[in-house]
């Protein structure tokens, strides 16, 4: 991600000026950082070791205790503790005190100020057609309505949310596209919740990270973050006591890799995008066990992909985010299904201010003006022609590429999208006939097949149940391009569920599996499998340079979506921010301002060959997958 806010100094490190190490020249060789680490004052080294350990286990859209533990009552909560909003933990107070939160607030205020100027100056409000009803499209519509304009959003499916969509089955249970976690380090998300007055819909988990111990079935190790201790010292307290994930020697060997991130800031982080995590580890002589213990779990949680295929910029970005915000790694769950508890309030907000949100209206054609190739209109599948002053694409990159008009196909801005594509992922929900002794909050399974999971009967009010558990799990990587030897996306539901249950025998050895006595055994009574063949963009090495700006070379066309250029990962936060930035581009155009981010320069590699025209492929089919969503069914489902 571009322009991530970073700390370019290490003022938080307790060393005096005369003892502070002199930073090497930008992008110095790894050997120089090894020397620096060995000559560093102990207090500085002590803190950096803390940050390394914390950073290694932190992750961005999905997420550890000082001693070995088996299931312990203090790690669990019953469904009754989440059955009422009055029992919930409050929103961490320091979230709204960060610089990133302030920046997000300022941008929100900018739209309200524009609205006043629009009315007072007699400026005509603009009609904006947005296609794509995920979080990016919804955020764009919300902020355009705040600025006094008239957004009309068209969603192809009969449900809003995109990658956070959910629907009810014949039993009345909500089937979710993914396990969605809200981090404290999501300033635009939290601003949005505050503005909609739905902050009480987030159920905050204790500020800890929990990892399953691979070599000790049924055991977990956790990192507990103390209240009231500022960043990065709360991380130091949480991490240094844990000796189960990495040895002190291994932590020391990670210091040379972390130092340039702290000393050189974002320029160093961005420069690592061409390297995979494994390549970066080799360059800095990091022990292989760090990958086995830490980075595999990180890669699967960050982008559903293994470290040998993941850009190091993604990992460093996650590290940097959590290092600088005391509550940045704390997690929350939504208290119900996302379409009703999050998307519906945005829809109501937009409609109250004069905008529209229309479902079951897929866009099938973008028609252009012959003179300047600006957008003339868009056409819906039902034949309706939509006219507007501005047009915003907020659909997934794989969907938009199939809609690019012939006249745009030779423009480098659009051709660079060939370098981006979504990564496959599978979401699984399992209902059991009894309550599992499960962890309170999110857990990293550290399994070959599973990324993270949570017992939603404990963590979500709508799914609360004191007698039966419902686990929601992320199955990744699930295809060869993501690092799996098996193309699980093409396997049957029963094969996927059987493989998942086998992994759960390690996580719940006293409750799941044939070796457990029948009177104590938890039996699976229902399962669902949702495949998303193209989820968030695959953050493989070298992708950042191809992420397009929200502003495009077409005057009345704007790009939104988490794959578009913004300072966060492909995540809910990234989607909301991208939609917000797209709205800002339109407002700047209307008010005659130059957009601060502007049109991003296309990388020279896209310009090497002469680009030939090609006709749009068009959207094929009417299934959720055709529109970039998650799909249930199509295979046998036990």
N, C-alpha and C positions, 0 to 999 in steps of 0.2 A: 504493500500500500504506500501511496505517495504522501508526503507531508505529515507523517506521524509526529505528534508533539513529543519531543524527547528532552531529556536533561543533557545539555552539552557540557555541563560541569559536574563535578562530584562534591559539591558543597556539603552534602549530607555525610560525607565520610569524615570521621573525627580524627583528622591529622593536622598538625600545625603547618603553617606555610613553609617553614624551613625543612620540614620532613616530607612534604608532599612530593610524590613522584612527578617528574616532568613528563607530560604527554609526548609520545613520539610523533613524528610527522604523520599526517593523515594516511591511512591505509598502510601502516608500517608492516613489516614482515612479522609473522607469528613469533619468530625467535626473539624479537625485541620485547614482546610482551611477556615471554617466559622469563627473560632477564629482569624485567620490571617487577614481576610477581615475586621473584626470589629476593629482591632487595627492598621490598615494600615494608613499611612499618607494620607491626603486628596488628594494631587496631584497624588499620585500613584493610589488611588482608582478611581479618576476622569478619568484617562486615561484608566484604565482597564475596567471601565463601558463603555467607548467608544468602546473599542475593542470587548467587549461582544456583544453590540448591533450590531456592524458591522458584526461580525462573524456570528451572528444568522441569518442574512439575506443573507449572501453570499452563493453561491453554484457553483459547478464545471461544468457543461457542458450545462448549460442552464441559468436567474437571476431574491433608494426609496426617500420628500420635507418637509420642516419643518412644514408646516401648511396644514390644510385640503384644498384640491383643487377639483374642478370639472375639466372638460376638459379646458385646458389653452393653448393659442397659443404657449407659450414658450416650451411646451412639445411635440409639433408636428412639422413635416416637410412634405412638399409636395413631390410628386414624382420628380418634377423638380430639387429638390436639390440633387438628387442622379443620375441624368441622365448623368452626366459627371464626370470623375475622377478629373477634375480640381477643382470641388466644394467640394471635400471630405475633411474631417478632416485628418490631418497628423497622422501617426503612433505615439503613445505616446513615447516621447523620452526616458523615464526612463526604458522602457521595456528592452532595450539592455544594461542597466547598472547594472542589477541584477546579483547576484552570480550564480543563476541557468542558466541564459543566457550564462554567461561565461563558465560554465561547458559544456553546450550544444555545444558551439563554439569549445571548446577544443576537444570534441569527434569527431566533423566533421573534424577538422584539422588532427586528428589521421589517418583518412582514406586516406587523401591526402598524408600524410607522408609515409604511408605504400605503396602507389602507387609508389612513388619515389624509395623506397627501393626495391620494387618488380622488377622494371626495371633495377635499377643499380646493384642489386645482382643476376640477372639472375634467379630469383625464378619464377617458373611456375605459371601462373594465374590459378585459379580454376573455374570450371564450377559449378554453384549452381542452383539447381532446386527449385523454390519457388512455392508453391501452395496456392492461395488465393490472390486476387487482390484488397483488401481493403487498407486502409492507412498503415497498418502494413507491408503487403507484398510489397507495392510500396516503402515504406521508406527503407525496407531491400534491395530491388533491387537497389535503388538509391545510397545508401552508399557503397554497394559492388562494384558497377561500379566506384564510386569515388576511391576505393582502388585498382582498376586495375583488378578486377575479372570479370567474365562473368556470370551475373545472367540471368536466363530464368524464367519468371514468367508465371504461368498458372492460368487463372481465369475461373471459371466454367460458368459464365454468359456472356452475350454479352455486358455487361457494367461494367466498373471499378468502384471502390469506396466502395464496400461492404455496410456498414451501412450508408455511405454518397452517395450512388448511386442515380441516378435520370434518368428519361426517359421521352420522349415526348409522349403525347397522340394524338389522331386524330385531335385535335384542334391546335396542335403545342405547347401547354402548357407543361412545365416541371413538372412532378410529382416527389416529393422528398420523400426519405425514412424517413427523420426526419428533424426537425428544428435544424440547426447546428450553434452554436455560438462559436466564437473564442475569448477567454479571453486573457488579457494581460499577465496572469500568465501561458502562454503556451510557454515556451522558445524553445522547440524543434520544435514546429510548426512554430514559428516566424523565427528561424534559417533556416528552410526549405524554407519558403517563400523568405527570403533574398538570399539564395543560388540560388534559381530558378529565381530570379529577378522578382517576381510577388507580391511584397509587396503592390503595388498600387491596387491590386485586393481586398483588404480588405476595407470595408466601416465602419469606426469607428463611433459608436454612442456616444452621450454625456456621460460623466462619471457620470452616475446616475443609481440608481436602482428604479424601479417603481413597486409598489404593489397595486392591487385593494383592496378597503376597503369592506370587506364582508358585514358589517352592513349598508353601505351607497352606494346603487347601483349607478353606474356611477361616483363614486368618487375614487380618487387614492391618495396615499401618496408616496412621493419620498425622496430619499437621494441624494443630490448633492455633489460631491467631488471636492473641489477647486483645480485649477491648481497650480502647483509649490510648494505645501505643501508636505513635505516628509511623508512617512509611519512611524508610524501609526497615525500621527497627522491629516492627511487629513481625516481619518475615524472619528476622534473625532469631527471635524468641521461638517462633514456630519450627524453624528448620534445624537449628543447631542441636537440639535435643534428639532429633531423629537420626539414628545410626543404622537403620535397616535398609535404606534404599541405596546409599552410596557411602563408601568409606571416606575418611578424612583425606587420604591420599588422592582418591578419585575426584573429590571436590576441589582439591588444590590444583589438579591438572586441568580443571575447567576454567580456572581464573584467567589464563591468557586469552581465552576465547571471549570472555565477558568484558575484559578491560576495554578493548576498543569500542564496544557498544556504549559503555559509560562515558568514555573520554571523547570520542569523535561524534557520537550522536547519530542522527538519522542518515547522514551521508554514508556512514559505514554500514548501517542496516540496509539501505537501498542497494549498496554496491555488492551485497551478498546474494542478490536475487538470481544470479547466473549459476550459483552453486547449490547442489543438493545438501541436505543435512549431513549425509555421509561424507561428501567431499569436504565440507567445512570441518568436520571432526578430524579427518585425516590431515588437513592442512595445519591444524592446531594440536596435533598429536594427542587427541583425547582418547582415553581407553575405550575399547569396543564395548565394555560392559555398560557404559553410560548409554549407549544406544539401546542395548537390551533392556536395561532397567527403566530408562526414562524416555528417550526420544521416540521409540516405537509407539508408546502410549500417547505421546504428544501429537505425533503425526496423524494417528487415527482419530484423535479428538478434534484436531484443528481443521483437517481437510479430508478426512476419511481415506487417508493414503499413507503408505509406508515411507520412512525417512529417506530411503534411497531415491525416492521420486518427488520429494517435497522441497520447495525452495527454502533455504535457510533464512531468507528475509521474513518469511511467515513466522518462524519460531522466534527470531529475535524481536519481531514486532510484539508478539505475545509477551515475551519476557519484559520488554520495555514498558508495556502498558501496566503490568501488575507491579513492577518495581516502584513506580512513581505514585501510586494511589493506595492509601491504606486499606480501603474497602473494595478495591478494584476486583479482587478475586472472590469476593463473597457472592454466593449464588442465590437465586430466587426462582420459584416455580409460579406459573400463572395458576390462579385458583380454579380454573375451568377450561373448557375447550377454547382455543384461540379465536375462531370465527365469532363466537358470541361475546367473549370476555375482552377482546382487544379490537378485532376488526369492526364489529358492529358500532362501538362508540365512535370510531373515526368516521364511519359512514354517516351516522346520525349528525355528527358535527358538520360535515361537509354539506349535507342536505339542509340543515338548519340555516346555513349561511348562503343558500341559494344554488349550491352545486348539485350534481347528480351522481349516483353510483348505480350502474346497470350491469347485472349479471347475465349469463347465458348469451353473451354478445361477442363472439370471437371476431377479431379483425382478420380479414383474408387478403386485403390488397391495399397498398399505399400508392395512390395516384398522384402524379406530379404535373406541375405547370410546365409547358413546353419551353417557355422563355428562359427561366432561370433554375429549373429543376427543384424549386421549392414544393412543399406539399400542397396539392390542390384539394385533396380530400382523402378520407380513408373509407373503405367499404367493409361492411359487416357481412357475415355469412348469410344473413337473411335478405341481403340485397340492399339494405339501407345505406345511403350515402351520408357521411358525417362531415360537416363543414366546421372549421374552427379557425381562430387566429394563429394558434400554436398547437403543435402536436408533440406528445411525449410518448416514447416507447419505454415501458416499464416491465416488459416481458423478459424471460430468461434469454441469455445470449444465443443459445441453440435455436430458440424459437424465432428470435428477431432475424437471424441470418437467413432464414427461409422466406423472409418477407422483403428483403432489401431489393428495391426496384432496380431494373436493368441499368438505368442512367446513373445510379449511385454506385454500381458494382465496381467501377474503375477508380473510384475515389479512395485514396489510401486510408482515410479515416475509417471507412467501412470495411475495406479489404483486410485491415489488421485484425478484425474480429475472427478471421479464419484461424488465428493462433490461440483462440480461447474456446474452451468447451467445458461443459459441466462434468462433474465426477459422479459416478454411481454410488448409491448408498441404499441400504435396506433398513426400514424401521419395523420392529417386532413388538407386539403386545401379547403378554401371556397371563391368563387368568388361572389361579390355583384354587383348590377346594379348601384351603386353610391359610392361616396367616403365617408368612415366613418371618424368620428372625432377621429382618433386613436392616440395612444401614439407613439412618435418617439423612436424607439428602442424596447428592450425586455420588456415584462410585465409579472409579476407573477399574474395569475388570482385569486389565493387563492380560487379556486372553488373545490367542491367535485370530479369533473370529469376531470378538466383540470389542467395541470401543468403550462406551459408557452405558450405565443403566441406572434406573431409579425405581423404587417401589412407589408407584403413583397413588396407591391406597393410603400411603402415609404423607405424601407431599402435595396432594392436590385436593382441595375441598370437594369438588364435584365428584371425584373418584374415590373419596374416603370410604374405608370399610374396615371395621375392627375384626372381622372374622375371616376375610379372604384377601389375598394379595393380588395386585396386578402389576407385573413388572413391564416396564417399557425399556427396550434395549436398542442400541445402534449397532447394526451388523456391518463391520467394515474392517479392512477393505473387502470388497465383494466382487471384484473383477480383475482380470490380468493387468489392465492399464493402471489400476490403483495399487497393485502389488500382490494380489491374491493368486495362488496357483490354480484356483477353481473359479469359473465364471458363475458365481452364485446367483446373479441376476436371472440367469436362464434356468436355474434349478427349480424344482417344484416347491410349493409351500411346505409340504411334508418333509422334504429333505432339509430345508432351511431350519425348520422348527426342531427336527431331530438333532441337527448339529448344534443348535443353540442349547437345547436341553442337556446335551453331553457336556458342554462348557459349564452349565450351571451346576452340574454334579460336583465340580471343583469348588465353586463359590459357595455352595450350600451342601456340603458333604453329609451333614446330619439330617437333612430334610428332603433332598432331591436325589433320586436315583434308585436302582433296583436293590442296592445293598442296604438301604434304609428300611427298618421294620415297617410293615404296612400301617401299624397304628400311629407311626410318627411321620410317615411319608406324605409329602405334599404332591398331590396329583394334578396334572394339567387338565383343565376342563374346557378351555377355549383358547384359541390363538388366532392372531391376524398377522399377515405379512404385507407390508406396503413397499413396493419397489419404486425408487426414483432413479431411473437410468441416467438422468442428467440433473444433478443437484447443483450446489454452488460451483463456481468455476474451479477447474483443477489448477491449483497453485503449484505447478511444476516449475523447475528452474527456468528463469527467463521470461515469465509471463507478464510481469509488472509493466514492462515497457509497451505492451500491446493493449493495456486497459484504456478505453477511450475516455475523454473528458465528457462532462455532461453537455457542454456546449459543442455543437457540431458545425461543420462548414455550411450546413443548410440553415438559412436564417430563421425559419419557423419550425425547425425540428430539434428536439432536445432528447438526450439519452439519460435514462435512469436505470437502476438495477445495482445489486451489490457488486457486480463485476466491473462497473464503471469506476473511474478513478476517484478514490476518496481515501481518507487516512486510516480506515479500519479494514479488517479482513472481510472476506465473503461471509457475512453473518447478518443477524437481524439488525444489529447496530449499523453495519455497513449499508444495508438496504434502506433503512430509515434516513440515514445521512445522505445517501445518494439521491433519494427522492426530494429531500429538503434542498439540496444543492441544485437540482433540476428546476425546482420552483424559483430559486434565487436567480438563476440565469434568465428566466422569463421576466421576473420583476425588474431586473437590471435593464433588460431590453426596453421594457415599457417606460421606465423612468429615465432612459437615456444615459445610464451608467455603464462603465466598462466593468465586466465581471472580473472579480479578483483572481479567479482560477483560470479563466479564459479557455481558449482552444489549445489543447495539449498537442505538442509537436509529434508527428508520427515518426516512429523509429526508421532509420535509413534502410534497414533490412527489408522493409515492406516495399521500398521504392526501387529495388534492384532490377526487377523484371518489369517489362511493359505489361500492364494489366489489361486483360481482355474482358469485354462485356460478358455478362452471364445473366440469364433470366432467373427470377426468383423461383425456388422449388415449390413454395407454398406449403401450407399446413396439411398434412395427410392424416386423416382420421378425426375422430371426435372424442377419443379417450382422454383422460387426464394427462397421460404421458405425452400425447400429441401437443399439449399446451405447456409442457415443462413441469407438470405436477407429479404427485405420487399416486400410484394405482394399486388397488387391492383387487385380488381375483385374477382370473385368467389361468390359474393353475389350481390343482386340488388343494383344498383348505380344510385341515382337520378341525 
